[in-house]
């Protein structure tokens, strides 16, 4: 399972845009790939540790805990990274 984490906060325009890009990219993936991606949303307002780490960079996108992007999210780059992560996950489970 690949975990994609979106770190943001309410009323953040760029966070809303990032969420839309994530939804679109995952919807465009083959069903088997899309089903192996878990999307987790976290708010810096709810977690002081996240606030300390990311407050000036939201939205932040992590893939399996590793920084993928902050501020602006590229759909093409995200698609490539998710496809690679899913393939790697499949190799590890075999």
Helices and strands as residue ranges (DSSP letters): E 2-8, H 13-28, H 31-35, E 37-43, H 48-54, E 60-63, E 66-70, H 75-93
